[in-house]
Amino acid sequence: MIRIGIVGCGRILAAHLRGYQLLREAGVDNFRITALCARREDDARSYVKRGDGPAQRAPVSASPGDPLAVGDIYLSDFQDDVDVKVFTDFREMIAAGPIDAVNDFTTHALHHQVADAALGNGKHLLTQKPLAVSVAAGRQMCDHAEARDLTLAVFENARNRPDTRQLGWLFRSDHFGDLKMILLANIGNWWAPDRIVAETPWRHQRVEGGGITLDIGVHLFNHFRYVAGEIVAVTGNARILEPQRYTRDTDGKVISTVDCDADDTMFASFETERGVIGDIAASWSGRGQPLLTGTGRGIVYYGTQGSVVGNQLTREDGTREDLDKFCFTHCETETMVSHFPYGLTDAFALNQLDWLQAIHDKREPETSGREGLRDLAASFAVLESSLAKRTVEVDEVLSGELREYQRPIDERFGLVGL
């Protein structure tokens, strides 16, 4: 039995608990959540038992499919055979709590600090994306886990989404030719034009690991690396279009303000080892008409035999087919089962399951620390490229050779020598 202690009880916790609930409902019974830690005790207690304790904060998003729109999930909904301990100091929970492993759902700047405590106390770790506040911090986490022979994974639900699996299979199979180009534009849809993202001001502070490039970029690059191959070079342009952001009440009155020094807009061109080229335009800003590529269906993929937009596959001759149906018909059963064990399709549950199995099997999880480090390096390559005003090789950032954007972050946390 793997006893899990969770650090960080913000609004995203509900989506994680739903994933664990789906695992229990599917018959996965090798874990229990035995401890919760939050800076405010009431935040932790609000997730323990339905009908008992403080009220949970309402979801911060109403967008369908957004994990931040999930709410009303309690530990007691899927486990009633453990006494959950509540802590307000993660170091105390890790050192003295009834746990074997840690889930870290804290802010970006805390990830390497929680990792130091967890790995130093012999606990396996699943940390929320991005892996760390800087590449140096991420390398330190990976080195520490490997030295202690502990399982380190990054919670990266993009890897386990059905579309990621389907597209990865499609462009590696002989059914639709080779992938050549990727295009994504998403502007004016997320927190636009000037809302404080998820009501979390730290997301707009550079030294806290804020900015859209880290918050969203790691998801995108994880997905693109799986579908199109390793990212090798990036040309980036990052900007702060809204220097101040606000939270407003239902009447439109400003109730909080934050001054921003982390990017709210990223433009990036990239190339993969397989010769695929891609363009990303993403922003938490954008006034007026929102933009989303693919006539509102998301990322566009062009290959040698046609294109994929959303769930629609279009061949050169104009014939069309649903991507999920095409994959269900042509993909090998063994591959489908490996991607969606127990019939699960929820990306949170699948990512958690792989981490739990990796601990049990003493193997690397699919979204390992090193995988997360490459996502992080690709994202920082956008920011380093924007500052340097040149194309950047991801390996320059991964090795620490190029880190000018990250220098104030590393100086703050004593990471300059790493």
N, C-alpha and C positions, 0 to 999 in steps of 0.2 A: 504494500500500500504506500503510495507516494503522498505525503502530507504537504500541502501547498500553503504558503503564507503569501498574501497579496499586499503589496505596498502601493498605495495610491487608490483612493476611493472617489475619484471624480466621476463625471457623468458617463465617461466611456466604459466604466466598470460594468454597467448593465449589459452591454453587448458581449463582454467577455463572460459574464455569468450565464448569459443565454447560450453561449457556445458550450460551456461545461454542462449545462442542463441538457442540451441535445446529446452530448456524449453519454450521460447517464441513461437517458431514454433509449439510446441505441444499444445499451448493455455494457458499456465501458465502465468497469467498477474498480479500477486499480488506483483511484485517487480520492482524496477528500480535501476540501479547503478548510483548514483548521485555524487560520489566523488572518485577521485583517488589520491594516495599519493606515491611519490617516492623521494628518496634523490636528484636525478637529475630531475628537472622539465621536461626536454625533454623526459625522459623515460615514465613519466605519459602521457604527451601530445601525444606521438606516438600511443597511443591506443584509443584516443577519437574519431577521425573522419577520415574516409577514404578520402584520397586525400588532407588532410589538416593537417599540423604539421610535426614534425620531422619524419624521416623514422624509422620504427621498426628495432631492431636488428634481424639478421637472426637466425632461429632456430639453436640450438647448437648440435642437433642430427639428423641423417638421418635414424634411425632405425624404421621400421614399428611398429606402436603401441605405440611408446615412446611418452608420452605427450610433451617432450621437442622437438619433431619434428614438433609440431603444430605451425603454424605462420599465418600471414596475416588475423587477426581477429580484428575488430574494434567495439567499442560500437555502433557506428552509423549504423552498419550492422543489429542491432536488436532492437534498441531503438532510436527514433528521436524526442521524445517529452519531453526531459529533458535537462537542461543546466548543464553539468558535471563540477563540480568545481575541480581544481587541487591544490594540497598542496605538500609541501616538508617537513613538520613536522607532524608526525602522531598524536602527542598530540593536535596540533592545529586543525587538521581535526576532531578528535574525539570530542573535546570540542565545536567547533564552526561550524562544517560542517553540511550540510542539510542531516543528516543520522539518522537512527534508529538502525542500525546494522553494524557490521564490519566483513570483510573478511581479515584475516591476512595471507599474502603469503610472509612473510619476512624470514630471516635466523633463524635457530633454537634458537640462543641465544637471539633473540628479542621477542620470542613468549610470555613469561611471562610478559615482559615489555609492549607490546601492550595490553595484556589482562588486566593488572592493570589499564591502561588508559581507555580501552573500558568498562570494567565492572564497574569501578569507576564512569563512566559517564552514567551508566544505559543503555549501548548498548549491544544487543545480539552479540554473537561472534561465527564465524566459523574460526578455525585456521588450517593452513596447518600442516600435520604430520611432525615430531612427535609432540606430544602435547607440550613438553617443553624440555629445555636443560638438565634438571635433574628431578628425581622423586619428589624431594622436591618442585621444581618450579611448577611441574604439580599438586601436591596436593594443593598448594596455589591457583592455578587457579580454580580448582574445588570447593574448599571451598568458594572462593570469589563469584563465580557464584551462588552457592546454597544459600549463605547468602543474595544475592540481588534478588533472584528468577528470574535469567536471563538464557537464553538458551545458553549453551556452547556446541559446537560440534567440533570434529576433522575432518578435511577433509581427509578421508581415502577411496580412490577409490577402494582399494582391496576388501572392503566389498560388493561393488555393482557390481563387475564384474560378467558377466554371469556364468563363471566357478565356482566362489565361491558359488553362489546361487545353481547351479546345483549339485555340489558335497555335499554341506550341506544337500540338500534335499535327495540325493541318499543314503547317509549313515545314515540318520535318518528314512528312509522309510523301508518297508519290502521287497524291490525289489532286493537288492543286498548284503544283509548280513551286518556284522559289519566291520568297518574300523579297521585295526590292525597296519599298518606301513605306514610311509611317507618318501620319499627320495627326496632330492633336491641337485643337484650339478650344479653350474653355475660359471665357472672359465674361465677367459680369454676372456669374451665376452663384459663386461662393461668397457669402458675406459682403457682397458689393452693395454700394460703392465704398462705404467707410465704416462698416460695423467691426467691432472688436471680435476677432475670430473666436467662436465658441465661448465668448465671454471670458477669455483667458489672456490678459494683457501681456504676459510673458512671451506669447507667440509673436510679438512685435518688437522684441528686444534681441539684438544681435548676440550679446554675450550669454543670453539664455538659450541659444540655439534656435531662435525664432526665425520667421520668414517662410514664405510659401515654398521656396526651393527645397528646404529641408523637410518641411511638414508634408508636402505633396510629392516633391521630386523623388524621394526614396521609393514611394509606392510605384510611380511611373517607371523608374529605372529598373526596379525589380521585375516588373511586368515585361518591359521591353527586353531585358537581358534574357529572360526565359523564352520569349517568343522569337527574338531576332538575333541572339548571340551577344557575347560580351561587348560592353561599351568600351571603345578604345580612345575616342577623341570627342571633345565637346567644344563648341563655340557658344558662349553664353552672354546674355545681357540681362542683368537684374536691376530693378528700379523700385524706389519707394514713390508711388504715385499719390498716396494719401498720407501725408506726414502726421496727421492726427486721426485717430479712430475713436468711435463712440459706441456706447451701449445706450439704447433708448427704451423707455417704457412703452406701453401700448398706446399712449397718447402722443408719442413722438418726442417726449421730453428727454433730454440728455441726462443720464444718471451716472455715467462714468466716462472718463476720457483717458487716452494714452498717447504719449508722443512716441513715434515709431522711428527706429533706426535699423530695422530689418526689412528686407524686400517684401513687397506685396505683389510683385509682378515678375515673371521670368519668361524670357525667350531663349530657346536653346536649339541648336542644330547638333546632331550627333551622328556618329558612324560606328558600326559594329564590326567585329572580327569577320563576320560573314559578308561584309560589304553592303549591308543594309544602311540606308540613310534615313534620318528622321528629323522632324521639326516639332517643337513643343512651344505653344504660347499659352500661358496660364496666368490668371490674375485673380486676386481677391478684390480687385478694383474694377472699374469700367462703369461709366455712367451712361444711361440711355439703353439702347438695344443690346441685350445679352447675345453672346456668340457661343455656339457649340458646334464643332465640326460634325459632318455626317448628317446634316439636316436634323440635328438634335439627338442623334443616336451615338455620338461619341467618337472614338478613335477610328481613323480610316487606314486600312492596310491594302497596299497595292502589290500584287505579285505577277509572275509571268503568265498566269492563266486567268487573272481576274482580280476582284477586290472583295474585301469584307468590310462592312460598315454595320456596327451594332451586331445584331444576330443575322444579318442578311449577307449571304454569299452570292456574288454576281459574276458570272463567267463572261468571257470575251464575246460570246454570241448573244449576250443579253439575258440568258436564262438565269433564274434565281432559285435559291433554296435556303431554308433556315440552317444556320450554322450548327445549332445544337442537334437538329434532326440528322444532318449529314454526318456529324461525328458519331452519333448513336448508331447509325447504319453501318459505317465503314471502320470505325475504330475497333481495335482488338479488345475482346472482353477483358483480357488480363490487364491491359492498360487502363481501361475504364474502372476496374475494381481497385487498382492501385491508386488512382486519383481520387476516387470517391468511396473509400471503405465504409462498410456498414450502410451503404446507400446515402451517406451524408453529402450534402452539397453546401452547407453553411461554411463559409471560409474561416470563421473564427473557430468553430469546432474542429475543423480539419487541421488547422495550424496547431491547436492545442494537442490534438491527438498525436501528431507527428513528434512533438516535443516529448510527450509522455512515453511514447514507444521508444524514442531514442535513448531516454534514461534507462528504460528496462532492458533494451538490447545492447546498451553500451556502444552506441554508434553516433555519428554526426547527424544532427537533424538537418532536414533539407534547407531550412532557412537558418543556417548556422551563424555564429558570430562572424566568421570570415565572409559569408555571403552578405550579411548586413553591412560589413565593412566596405565591400565593393559598391553596394548601393549608396552608401554614405559618400564614398570618394567620387562617384559619378555626380552626385548632387553638389558637392563642394566644388567639383570641376566647373560647374556653371558659374558659381560665385567667384572662383579664382580667375576664370576666363574673363568675366565681366570687369574685374578690377585690373587685370593685366592687359586687357584689350588685345587678346590674341587667342588662337585656338590652343587648347590645353589637352595633353594626353592624360588620361585618367591615372596611369601609372605614376606620373609626376606627383599627383595628389596623394595617391595611395602610399607612396614611399615616404612622404613628408618633405620631398624636395621643394614642392610649391605649397605654401601655407600662409600667404600674406593676409588673405581675408580672415583666416582662422587665428592669426597671431593674437589679437586682443582676447579672444576666448581662451587660448592656451595660456596666456599670461595670467588671466584671472584665476585659473584653476591649477596653476603650477605645472603645466604640461609642456612647456617650451623645450625642455631637454629630452623629450621622448620622441 
